[in-house]
Structure formats: C-alpha cells, structure tokens
C-alpha cells in the first residue's frame, strides 16, 4: 500500500501576462512519493477551493520526450532530479517532501502568460528560423534536444548556449557547402545574441537538460563564430 500524505504547495498565481503575480499556498491531499510534479498539479486543481480558477501549466506527453512541460521546483528548472523533465520529477526527490514551491521557468526571454505557463516557443523558434527552419529542426532532432527551455531558465544570464550549441553541432553536416554553413551559422549566432543572455559557463544548463546534452556542445557557438571570422578575413 502506498503511503499518502498532505503536501503544502506554494504555487505562483498570475491571471495574465500583464498582471502582477504572487505565491498562494494550498494543502494538497492524497500525495505519494511516486507522485510527479504534473500529477501534483492535477491533484491541486481537483482540490481547489470554490471560486479559485485552475492553475494553468504547460502539459504534454508526460513521458519526458516532447519538451512542452516545464516548471521550476524549489528554484530548480524542472526539479531536483538531474536530467528529468517536470513530468518525470517525483515528490520523493523534493528537499522537503511535505512542502514545495512551484513557479514558472524564469527567463527574460520567456514571458509568463498565466500562472506556470510561459511563452518559450517564440524565443526558441526565432533561433531555429535563423537557421532557415527545417535544417535547424533536423539539427536539433539529431542532437537529441527537445526544446524544453530549461537550460535558459537555469542560466543566471538567461543564456541559450546549450540549445544553440546543440543546434550548431549538428547543423554543418546538413549544409551543401562552406558558404551556406557560414551564412546560416552566423545568422543563428547573431539571433541568439539578440534574443538571449551571454553564457555563464557554469554548466547549470546540463544538469537540468532532460536530454542529457553534453557540456561540450557549448563550444560549438565559439567554434563556428571563430571559423566564420577566419573565413571572412
């Protein structure tokens, strides 16, 4: 028999993008150590007091592979278990199993839309479009990136270096010649610089990445930048 208990959930409530948000605490009953973060939110919504609107959050396949879900658990994007999406994070891993704070993925490039839901697609897609769409999507697929955005939220500077570096690691083999490679990689780097913050080199991004993308991918940005500089001289 699974032991169930009550967990105090401090969750970010924000009605829309223009509203001022705040934390609200709810006691959620029927929680087990195996309960995931998204299941905890399901239970919370089922037990909300009359008159409270459901907590909105990004949901998806709940198998850790689509990249749609994403919340910050006790200050850590996705949660305390390394390299797991929010839907695969379990209550047993919480620092204090009887209390948890849930908030959106925090990054200047990811504006909050409501409660725990953020717009991360616009910023990430801007970079992919700079690589001219299909090639960038294929490069990310080849790299194993699921575009969840946790790497951006984990970086103190809001950098997307792991996302961009993973794209640039796999993009060159898809190009027909050096001129196309130089043109597309330069556009990706310029767009990323305009959209996201600079890389902190702390490596926090690799700890939260559900795909387990390697730290070495960060170097692809500098490598392509230096390569393009040499070719233009």
N, C-alpha and C positions, 0 to 999 in steps of 0.2 A: 504493500500500500504506500502510495506517495504521501509524504507529509506536506500539507498545505498550510499556508500562513497568510498573514496580512502584511503587505508591503506599503510603506508610505512613499508615494510617488510625487516628487516636486517637478511639475511639468510647466513648460513655457506656453503661455496663452497669449495669442495676438490675433485679433479678429481679421486684420487685413494688412497689406503692405504699408499702409500709411499710419496705422495705429501704433500706439506705444504698448509694448508687451510687458508682461510681468509673470513671475512664477506663482503658480497656485498649487497647493498641496492637497492630494486626495489619498485616502486609505483604500487600497485595493485588496480584496479578499480572494482566497482560492488560488494563491500563487504557490508554485512548487519550484524546487531548484532547477528543474528542466525547462521551466517557462522561458520563452525567448522574449526579447525586447518588444517585438511586434505583438506577440501574444499578450504581453503585459498591457500594452496599449489597447488591445481588443477588450481585455477584462475591464480596464479602466472605463472605456466608453460604455460598456454594458452596465456599469455600476454608478454612473454619474448621477448626481442629484437632479431632481426635476428642475427643468429650466436651463440647465447647463448644456451648451452645444457640444457635440462630439469633438474630441481632439483630432485635428487633421494631421496626417503624417504621410510621407511618401511610402507607397507599398508596391510590391511587385511579385516576383515568382516565389519568394520565401524559400529559395533554395541556394541563395548566396551567389547567383551567377548572372543576374540581369543588371545589377548596378542601380536600380531605381530607388531602393530604400536607403535611408541614411539619417541617423540622429546622433546626437552627442550624449554619451552616457558618463555621468560624473566627470565631465571635462575632456573625455576622450572620444574622438570621432569613431562611430560605430560601437565602441565599447572596449572593455578591458582585455578581452581575449584577442591576442595578436592575429592579424590576417584573417579576420572573420567579418562578414557583413553584419549589419544590425539585426537582420532576421535570423542570424546564426549565433548571436550573443545570448548567453543564458544567465539567469538570476544568480546561479551559484558562483559566478565569477565577480559579482559586484563586491566592492570593497566592504560595504555594509549591506548584507543581504536583506535587511529589514527597511532600508531607506535608499532611494536612488533619485538622482536629478537627471531629467531628460530635457534637452533643448535642441534647437536646430543645428545643422552644420554651420559653424560660424566662419564666414569669409566675406570680405568686401565684395567679391565677385559673385556671391550667392545671396541675393536679397531674400529676406523672409517674405513669403506670400501669406501664410497664416499658420499659427501655432508652430508645428515642427516641419512644415513644408517650405522648401526653398526652391528658388529658380536657379538650378545649376546647369541646365541644358544650354541656356543662351551663351554663357561664357565658354563652356567646353566646345560647343558646336562652332563658335566663332573661330577657334583654333583649327578645328577639323576642316572647316570650309576654306581656310587659308591654304590648306594642302590640296585644295580642289576636290573636296568631298569624298568620292568613292575610294580613291587611293588612300586617304587618311583613315577612313573607316576600316579598310582592309589591313592597313598597317597596325592599327590598334588591336584588331582581332588576332593578327599574327603574334603580337606582343603579349596577348592574354589580358589586356586592360579591359575592364568592364565599365569604365567611365562613371564610377560612383561618386567621384569628387572628394573622397575622404582625405586624399593626400593634400588637397588645397586647404581644407579645414584644419589639418594637423600642423601645417606650417605656420610659424609665428608671423611670417610675412605674407601669408596667403599666396604662396608660390604654387604653380602647377608644373614644376620642373619634372616630377616623376611621370606625370601624364604626357607632357610634351616630349621628354626624353625617350619614353617608350615608343611614342609615335615616330620620332626621328630615327630610332634604332632600326625600325622595320621599313621605313619609307624608301630609303635609297634603292634597295633591290627592285622596287616596283617602277622605278624611273627608266626611261628609254635611253637617256644619255646624261652626261655631266651637266650640260646646260639646264636641262629640266630639273635635275636634282638641286642644283644651286638656286634656281629660281623658286622652287617650291619650299625648300628648307628655309630660305631666307624669309619668305612670307610667313611661315609658321612661327619662326623666332620673333620676328617683328610684332606679329599679332599677339603672341603670348606676352611679350614685354609690355604691350599696351593694356592688356586685359588683367594680368596677374602681377603679384609682387615678385621681388627677387628671391632667388634660392637662398635659404639659410644654411644649407649643408649640414643640418643637424641630423638628418636621416629619420625624423619622426614619421615622414610620409610612408616609408617602407614598413613600419610597424603596424600601421592601420590598413594597409592595402589588402583587400580580400584576395586579390590575385597573386599576392606574394611577389610583386615585381621587384627585381634586384636593384640595389643602390647604384650599381654600375650604369644603369640606364640614365642617371642624371648627367653623366659625362657626355652623352650624345649631343646635348644642346651646345656645349662649348666646342665639341669636336666639329660639328657642322658649321658653326659660326667661324671658327678659325680656318676651316677648309675653304669657305666662301671668300674670306678675306684674302687668302693666298692666291686664289684664282682670279681675283679682280685686280691684282697688282700687275 
